[in-house]
Amino acid sequence: MGHSHSHSHGHHHHGSSNKSALKWAFMLISTYMIVEFIGGLMTNSLALLSDAGHMLSDAAALGLSYAALTVGKKAASNKKTYGYKRFEILAAFINGITLIAISLYIFFEAYQRIMNPPEVVSTGMLVISTIGLIVNIAAAFILMRGDKNENLNVRSAFLHVIGDMLGSVGAIIAALLIMFFGWYLADPIASMVVAFLIIISGYRVTRDSFHILMEGAPLNMDAQQVKDRLLSLTEVKGVHDLHIWSITSDFPALSCHLVVAQDENEQSVLSKAKKLLHVEFHLHHVTIQIDKEGEEECSGGSHCN
C-alpha cells in the first residue's frame, strides 16, 4: 500500500506584500476616521457619521486582518498541526458579520431621520466627505498591491474600503443636494444606499469564509472533475474517499485513495497523479493513498458495495 504527501509553499509568496498593504491602509483609515467622526458631529450629517462608523469597522478589519496574517505565520505544533493559518478565515468571517451589523444600524438611523429630517451643515459636509473619498481611494490603491484576488482576508478588507469609498461618494452627492436645493432628506437616503451596498459585501465575505470554515471545496474547483481526471490515468481503476478543502483562502488541499492493479508500480502512479493535480488544478498540498485491487480499505462507503 503506497502513500504520498506533497506540499509546496507557494501560498507564502504574497504574504509580505499583504502585510505591508494592510499596515499602511490601517494607518491611513484610522487617522481620517477620527477627523470624519468629529466632522459628522459638527455638521450633524448622518452620511458622514455612518461613513465614520464604517471607517471604524475598516480600521478594525484592517487591524484584525494584519494580526491574522501575522498570527498565521506562527509555526505548526503537535496540537495545531496546520499552524494558525485558519485564523485568517476567522478574521474574514468577523469582518463580514461586522459589515452586516453596521449596515443594519445605519438603516435604523436613516429611518429615524427620514421621519424627521434635521438640518445639516452642507459646506462642511462636502469638504470632509471629499477628503474622505481621497483617503479611501488611497487606501484602496494600497490594498490593490496586495493579493486580494487569492487571499480572502485581504479581499474582505478591500471590500470594507470600497464600501467606505461609496459612502464618501454618497455623502458628497447628499451635500451638493442640500447645498443647492435644501433637500435634507438626501442625507439619510445617501446613508441607506451605502448601507445596502455594505450589506451585500458583508454577505459575500461571510458566505465565502463560512464555506471555508465548513471545509467546503474551493469555489473554483469541481470535485467531480478532479475525480474524472484522476480516473483518466490508465493505471487508476478507481478513486474513493476524495476530499478537497481549503486550510485558508489561498491554501487548497486534497486527500484521496487511488485503486490500482496488483502489479502496478505505486510510486509511478503517485508521481503521475501528483503532477496532474499540480499542473491542472494548482493543488500542491495533496495526500494520496494507493490501494491494490481487491485490497481496498473498507470504511463503509459506497465503494465497499
N, C-alpha and C positions, 0 to 999 in steps of 0.2 A: 504494500500500500504506500503510495507516494504522497508527499505533502510539500507544498512550497508557499513561502510568504515573501512578497515583494513590495518594497516601499521606496518611492522616490521623494526627495524633499523639495520638489518644485514649488509647493504651495507657500514656501517662505520667501520667494523672490521679491514679492511686493510688500513685505512686512514693514521695512524701514520707511518706504515712501508713504504707506498708510499711516504710520505713527506720526510722521512729520506733518502730514496734511491735517490730521485730526488735532494735533497740538496747536498749530498756528490758527486754524479755524476756531478752535475753542477760545483762544486768547482774544481774537477779534470780536467774536459774537458776545462774549462775556462783558467786554468793555462797553460796547454800544448798547447792550441790554439795559444797563443802568441809566444811560442817557435817555433812551426811549421811554422807560418807565416814568422817569421824572417829567419828561415832556408830555406824556399822556395825562398825568395828573394835572399839570399846569394848563393844558389846553382842553381838558375834560373830554378827550376823544377815546371812545371805546375801541375804535380801529387801531389806534396807537397802543392802548393798554393791552389789547388782545395780541397785537404783534409783539409787544414786550414780553407778554406771558409765553408766547410761542418761542421767543428768543431765550427765555429762561429754560424751556424744555430743550431747546437746541444746545444750550451750554451744558445742561445735564447729560444730554445724549452724547455730545462730543466728548465730554469728560469720561463718561462711562465707557464709550467706545475705545477711547485711548487706554483706559485702565484694562479693558478686555483684551486688547492686543498685547499689552504688557504682561498681564497675568497669563495669557495664552501661550507665552513663550517659556513658562515655567516647565522644568523637566518632568517627564513622566515618573511615577513612583510605583511601588508594589500595590498601593491602594488605588491609585489613579493611573492605570496603565496607558491611557491615551493622553495623559497630562491634563492641562486645563483649557484645551482648545475650545471645548464646548461652551466655555464661559462667554465667548463672543456671541453665541446664539442666544444665550440668556439675556445678554445686554440688548441685543436687537429686539427681542421679544418685549422687554420692558419699555424700550423706546416706542415700539408700536402701540402698546397699551396707553402710554403717556400721551401720544398724539391723539388717540381717540378720546381720552378723558378731557383733554384741553379743548378739543373742538366742541364737545358737548357742553362744557361750561360757557364757551363763547356763544353758542346758540341760546343758552338760557339768558345771559346778559343782554344779548341783542334783542331778544323778545321783550325784555323789560323796557328797553329804550324805544322800541317801535311803539309800544303802548303810550309812552310819554317821552318824546324826543327832547333832550336837553340841548342848550346852546353849546357850541363848540368854537374854540379859537382857531379858525381855519388857517391863518397865516403861519402860526407856529406849527400846526399840524402838518402843513405842506413841507416846511423846511425840514422838520425832523424825519418825516417819512421818506423824503427824497434822499437824505443822508443814509437812512436805514437801508434803502434799496441798494445804494452804492456799497455799503458794508456787506450786505448779503451776496451781492454779485462777486465781491472779492472772496468771500468765504467759499462760495460755490466753485469758483475757479481753483482755489487751493485744493478743495476736495476732489475735483476732477483729475488732479495729478495723482491721486490715489487709485486703488484698484477697485473702483465702485461697482464694476460690472460683475466681478467674481466674488468679492467679499461682501456678504450680506450686512455686516455691521457698518462698513463704510457707506454702503448704499442707504442704510436707514438714516445715518447722519446726514447724507447728501439730500435725502428727501425732506428731512427736517428743514434744512436751509432753503431748499426750493420752495417749500410751503411758506416759509417766512418771507422769501422774496416776493411771492404772490401777495402776501399780507401787506407788504410795503406798497406794492402797485395799487392794491385796493384802497389803502389809506390816502395815497396821492390823488386818485380819482375822486374819492369822497371829499377831500379837502377842496379840490377845484370846484366841485358841485356846490359845496357850502359857500365857498368864497364868491362865486359868480351868481348863484341862484338862490342862496339862502335855504337850500334843501337839507335840513338837519337829519332827515331820515337816511341820507346817503351813508352816514357813519355806521349805524347798526347793520344796514344792508350789506355794506362792504365787509363787515365782520362776519356775517353769515355766509357770504360767498367763499371767503377764505376758510372758514370753519368746515365747509363742505369739502373743499379741496384737501384740507388737512386730514379729515376722517378717511378719505379714500386712501391716502398714503399710509396712514396708520393701519388700516385694514390689511393692505398688501404686505407690509412688513411683518405684522403679527401673523398673518396666514403663512408666509414663507418660513418664518422662524419656527412656528408651531409644527410645520411639516417636517422640519429637520429634527426638532426635539422628539417627534414621534417616530424618528428613524425611517421616514418615507424615502422612496427612491428619488435621486436628484431629478428635478423637474425637466431637465434637458436630456434625460436618458430613459429609454424604453426597456424594461426588464425582459420583455418577450423578445425584443430584437437582439439583445445581448445573448440570450439563451439560444436563439436561432443561429447566430453567428458561431457560437461555440460548437453547436451541433454540426455546422458545416465543415468542421475539421474531420478529415476522413477517419482518423483514429478514434474519434469520440463517438461512442454508441448511445450515450445518454447523459443528461445533465439534471441533477436534482439538488435540493436544499440551496437554491440560488438566492442570495441576499445581496441587495445593493442599498447602501445608505450613505449618509454624509456625517462625518465626525463634526465638521464645521462647514461653512458655505463653500469654501474652495478646497475641500479635502474629502472627495468621494472615496468609498471603499467597497470592496466586493469579496464575498466568500461563496464557494460552491464545491460540489463533488462532481467529478467527471468519471463516467464509466467507460472503460476501455477493454479490449480483448485481452485474454490471459497472456499472450505472447508480446504485447506492446511494450516498448521502452518508455517507462514512466517519465524519465527526465526529458526525453524528446517531446512528449505530449505537453508537459508543463511549460517547456520553453516556447512552444508554438502558441499555446493558449495565452500566456503572459504577453507575448509580443502582439497578438491580435487585440487584446484588451487595451494595451498601452497605445497602439497606433490608431485604432478605430474609435475608441471610447475615452481615451485620455485617463484611463484608470491605472494608477500607479501603486495603489495600496491594495493588493489582492492576496487572498489566501485560498489556495486550491488543493483539494484532496483528490487523489486518484484512487478509484475503486475498480478492481478487476471484475469482469462479468461473472455473475453467479456468486460473488462475494461482497456485494454492496452491503454497507451497514444499513440495517432496517430500524428506523425510528418511528414507524407507524405512519409515514407519509404515503402519498398516493403512489410513489414509485415502488412501494412494497407489494402492491396488489398484483 
